[in-house]
Amino acid sequence: MPEITEAELKKQMKESQFAGLYFLYGEEKYLVSYYMKKLSVKAAGKQFTDFNFQKFDGGETGVDRIAEAAQSLPFFAEQKCVLVTNLDANAIKTVEANKWKELLSSLPQTTIFVIALPDVNVDEKKGKNWKKFIRLIKDNGNVVKFGRRTAAQTQKLLCSGAQKRGCVLSPRNADRLVGNCGADLTTLFHELEKICSYVKQGEVTAQVIDKLAVKNLEARVFDLSKAVLAGSGDRAYSILNLLLEQGEEPVMILAVLSSAYLDLYRVRASIQSGLSGTEPAKYFDYARKEFRLRNAERSSGRYPAGMYRESLKELLSADLSLKSSRGDRRIVLEQLIARLLILSERGTTV
């Protein structure tokens, strides 16, 4: 059986037309976990779930015990469900691999066998084991790969999720939530749940998002770059001190700050060339991060491209210092902020 889409999986669950074997994996762990639970509950049925649903940790449980569960008959039901998580094909030895092949090739019709990886990353390009394992499952069942959602898809999911919780989230504020928390769906829905519990009913406003949503490193460093470009030294150093006190690594702070300036420079260069501010997304990796370009477009026009070029030179110099020097890394960052503040004040056209 071939690889199927998320829509096809949903249709199978809705119509209770199950394949005997499923493999759920991919980068979007939230969706892997979501469909793992939905599929397991649907396949196991509502009665005698203590007998007709069995879950195993593939990293801790041997294949013999899993096979025994898969081969056993359901209890007063037409079918049962066996779920295996945290399986790592690269860790399976030859003898076990042969047993897995025998098991997955001869599953009884009364068993719906689900292998799901909500916590394990699969790199199909490295190692032959995953390729063989996925090919084995395709030969005997259905494979569903959950890739990263686009910005538009994420926006739609968040707006729909808010509606289900009795709240209204506009597309603009959905983007704001992504800008604060990042594009990981698990984090986003955790924050959405918290915000909707606070709002209870009605609109989720930008003020509520800024008040309640926990900002990730990228969002906090973006605030740092805004403070520098606004010439607010006190605020810039306050944010930097807070980041360091919270244990953020100086190298990571610098990496994100450099990305913010790169966004500004790319957008500025694009607009000066008569193109749109989102043009850089065609040439650089902005998948699910298009909001960064929109944010940069609002600020990039305040300064000439020369200022951004000089700032990038300072960022490069600080990067070399952090990675090659044994000195105080806090001082390196503090000196960098001072130089960036001077450049933003001058608005240099060099």
C-alpha positions in Angstrom: 0.0 0.0 0.0 1.3 3.5 -0.8 2.0 6.4 1.4 -1.4 8.1 2.2 -2.2 11.7 3.0 -3.6 13.2 6.2 -7.0 13.7 4.4 -7.1 10.0 3.5 -6.3 9.0 7.0 -9.1 11.1 8.3 -11.5 9.6 5.8 -10.5 6.0 6.9 -11.1 6.9 10.5 -14.4 8.6 9.8 -15.7 5.6 7.8 -14.0 3.0 10.1 -12.3 1.5 7.0 -9.0 0.7 8.6 -5.8 -0.8 7.1 -4.2 -3.5 9.3 -1.0 -1.5 9.7 -0.2 2.2 10.1 3.1 4.1 10.5 2.8 7.8 11.6 5.8 10.0 11.7 7.3 13.3 10.5 8.6 16.7 11.6 5.3 18.0 12.9 5.2 16.1 16.2 2.0 17.7 17.3 0.1 16.1 14.4 1.8 12.8 14.9 0.6 12.7 18.5 -2.8 14.0 17.7 -3.6 11.3 15.0 -1.9 8.6 17.1 -4.4 9.2 19.8 -7.4 9.6 17.5 -6.6 6.5 15.5 -5.9 4.3 18.5 -9.2 5.3 20.2 -11.2 4.8 17.0 -9.5 1.4 16.2 -9.8 0.0 19.7 -13.5 0.8 20.0 -15.4 2.0 23.1 -15.9 -1.3 24.9 -13.4 -3.4 26.9 -10.6 -1.0 26.1 -8.5 -2.5 28.9 -8.3 -5.7 26.8 -8.6 -4.3 23.2 -6.0 -1.6 23.4 -2.4 -2.3 24.2 0.4 0.3 24.1 4.2 -0.5 24.1 7.3 1.6 24.2 9.3 0.2 21.2 12.5 1.4 22.8 12.0 -0.7 25.9 9.8 -3.6 24.9 11.1 -6.5 22.8 9.5 -7.6 19.6 8.4 -11.0 21.0 6.2 -9.4 23.6 4.7 -7.0 21.0 4.1 -9.9 18.6 2.3 -11.8 21.3 -0.1 -8.9 21.8 -0.6 -8.4 18.1 -1.4 -12.1 17.5 -3.9 -12.4 20.4 -7.7 -12.2 19.7 -9.8 -9.2 20.7 -12.1 -9.5 23.7 -15.8 -9.5 22.6 -15.1 -7.2 19.7 -14.3 -7.4 16.0 -10.9 -5.9 16.3 -8.3 -4.6 18.7 -5.5 -2.0 18.5 -1.8 -2.4 19.3 0.2 0.8 19.5 4.0 1.0 19.5 5.8 4.3 20.1 9.5 5.4 20.3 10.7 2.7 17.9 14.1 3.3 16.4 14.7 1.2 13.3 18.4 2.1 13.4 18.7 0.4 16.8 17.1 -2.8 15.6 19.5 -5.7 15.3 19.4 -8.2 12.5 17.7 -11.0 14.4 15.0 -8.5 15.7 14.7 -7.0 12.2 13.7 -10.5 10.9 11.1 -10.9 13.6 9.7 -7.4 12.8 9.5 -8.4 9.2 7.6 -11.6 10.0 5.3 -9.8 12.4 4.3 -6.9 10.1 3.9 -9.3 7.1 1.5 -11.6 8.9 -0.8 -9.5 11.1 -4.2 -11.0 11.8 -7.2 -9.3 10.4 -8.5 -8.7 13.9 -5.6 -6.4 14.8 -5.0 -2.8 13.9 -1.3 -2.3 14.4 -0.1 1.3 14.8 3.5 2.5 15.0 3.8 6.2 15.8 6.8 8.4 16.5 5.7 11.5 18.4 9.1 11.9 20.0 11.5 10.2 17.5 13.0 11.9 14.4 13.4 9.8 11.3 16.3 10.6 9.0 15.6 8.6 5.9 18.8 9.9 4.2 21.1 8.4 6.9 21.2 4.7 7.5 19.5 2.0 5.5 17.4 0.6 8.3 14.7 3.3 8.2 14.4 3.0 4.4 13.9 -0.8 4.7 11.5 -0.4 7.6 9.3 2.1 5.9 9.4 0.1 2.7 8.3 -3.0 4.7 5.3 -1.0 6.2 4.3 0.3 2.8 4.2 -3.2 1.5 1.8 -4.2 4.2 0.0 -1.1 5.4 -0.3 2.7 5.3 2.4 5.3 5.9 1.5 8.8 6.9 4.2 11.5 7.0 3.3 14.8 8.7 5.5 17.5 7.3 5.8 21.1 8.6 2.8 23.2 8.0 3.0 26.4 5.9 2.3 29.7 7.5 -1.2 29.8 6.0 -2.0 26.3 7.3 -0.7 27.1 10.8 -2.8 30.3 10.8 -5.9 28.3 9.8 -5.3 25.7 12.5 -4.9 28.3 15.2 -8.0 30.2 14.2 -10.0 27.0 14.1 -8.5 25.8 17.4 -9.6 29.1 19.0 -13.1 28.7 17.6 -13.4 25.2 19.1 -12.5 26.7 22.5 -15.2 29.4 22.2 -12.9 32.2 21.2 -12.2 34.3 18.1 -8.7 34.6 16.8 -8.1 36.8 13.7 -5.5 35.7 11.1 -3.4 38.7 12.0 -3.3 37.8 15.7 -2.6 34.2 14.8 0.5 35.4 13.0 1.3 37.5 16.2 1.1 34.3 18.3 3.5 32.6 15.9 5.8 35.6 16.0 5.9 35.3 19.8 6.1 31.6 20.3 7.6 30.2 17.1 6.1 27.8 14.6 6.1 24.6 16.6 2.5 23.4 16.8 2.8 21.7 20.2 4.0 25.0 21.7 1.4 27.1 19.9 -1.5 25.0 21.0 -0.3 24.9 24.6 -0.2 28.7 24.5 -3.6 28.9 22.7 -5.2 26.7 25.4 -3.8 28.9 28.1 -5.0 32.1 26.4 -8.5 30.8 25.6 -8.9 29.6 29.2 -8.1 33.2 30.2 -10.4 34.9 27.7 -13.1 32.2 28.1 -15.3 33.7 25.4 -14.8 36.5 22.8 -11.9 37.9 20.9 -8.2 37.0 21.5 -6.6 40.4 21.2 -3.1 41.4 20.5 -2.8 42.8 24.0 -3.8 39.4 25.5 -1.3 37.6 23.4 1.5 39.9 24.4 0.5 39.6 28.0 0.1 35.9 28.3 2.0 34.1 25.5 5.5 33.0 26.6 8.0 34.4 24.0 10.6 32.1 22.6 14.3 33.1 22.2 13.7 34.3 18.7 10.9 36.7 19.7 12.8 38.1 22.7 15.9 38.7 20.6 13.7 40.4 18.0 12.6 42.7 20.8 16.3 43.3 21.4 16.9 44.2 17.8 13.9 46.6 17.8 15.3 48.3 20.9 18.7 48.8 19.3 17.2 50.1 16.0 15.0 52.5 18.0 18.1 53.8 19.8 16.9 52.7 23.2 20.1 51.6 24.9 18.5 51.2 28.3 15.8 48.8 27.0 18.4 46.9 24.8 20.7 46.2 27.7 17.7 45.3 30.0 16.6 42.7 27.5 20.2 41.4 27.0 20.7 41.1 30.8 17.4 39.3 31.2 18.3 36.8 28.4 21.7 36.1 30.1 20.2 35.8 33.5 17.7 33.2 32.1 20.6 31.1 31.0 20.4 31.7 27.3 23.7 30.9 25.5 25.5 34.0 24.2 26.3 32.2 20.9 22.5 31.5 20.4 21.6 35.1 21.3 24.1 36.3 18.7 22.9 33.8 16.1 19.3 35.0 16.4 20.3 38.6 16.5 22.3 38.1 13.3 19.3 36.5 11.7 17.1 39.5 12.6 19.6 41.8 10.9 19.9 39.5 7.9 16.1 39.7 7.5 16.3 43.5 7.5 19.1 43.6 5.0 17.5 41.1 2.6 14.1 42.9 2.8 15.8 46.3 2.3 17.8 45.1 -0.7 14.7 43.4 -2.2 12.6 46.6 -1.9 15.4 48.7 -3.3 15.4 46.4 -6.3 11.7 47.0 -6.9 10.6 43.6 -5.5 8.3 42.8 -2.6 9.5 42.4 1.0 8.7 38.7 0.8 10.9 38.0 -2.2 13.8 36.6 -0.1 11.6 33.6 0.8 12.1 32.3 -2.8 15.9 32.1 -2.2 16.3 31.5 1.6 14.8 29.1 4.1 11.7 31.0 5.4 9.3 28.1 5.4 6.8 28.7 8.3 8.8 31.8 9.1 7.4 34.3 6.6 6.3 36.5 9.5 9.9 37.4 10.0 10.0 39.1 6.6 6.8 40.9 7.3 8.2 42.2 10.6 11.4 43.2 8.9 9.5 45.1 6.2 7.9 47.3 8.8 11.3 48.4 10.1 13.8 48.1 7.2 12.9 51.3 5.5 14.0 53.5 8.4 17.7 53.0 7.5 19.8 52.8 4.4 21.2 49.4 3.3 24.7 50.7 4.3 23.8 50.7 8.0 22.7 47.1 7.8 25.9 46.1 6.0 28.1 47.7 8.7 25.9 46.1 11.4 26.4 42.7 9.8 30.2 43.3 9.9 30.0 44.0 13.6 27.9 40.9 14.1 30.4 38.8 12.2 33.3 40.2 14.3 31.4 39.4 17.5 30.7 35.9 16.3 34.5 35.3 15.7 35.3 36.7 19.2 32.7 34.5 20.9 33.9 31.3 19.1 37.7 32.0 19.4 38.3 33.9 22.6 38.4 32.8 26.2 37.3 36.2 27.4 34.1 37.3 29.0 31.3 36.5 26.5 28.9 38.9 28.2 31.4 41.8 27.5 31.5 40.7 23.8 27.7 41.0 23.6 27.6 44.3 25.5 30.3 45.8 23.3 28.3 44.6 20.2 25.1 46.3 21.4 27.0 49.5 21.9 28.4 49.4 18.3 25.0 48.6 16.9 23.4 51.5 18.8 26.0 53.9 17.4 25.4 52.6 13.8 21.6 53.0 14.2 22.1 56.5 15.6 24.3 57.5 12.7 22.2 55.9 10.1 25.4 55.4 8.1 25.3 55.3 4.4 28.7 53.7 4.1 
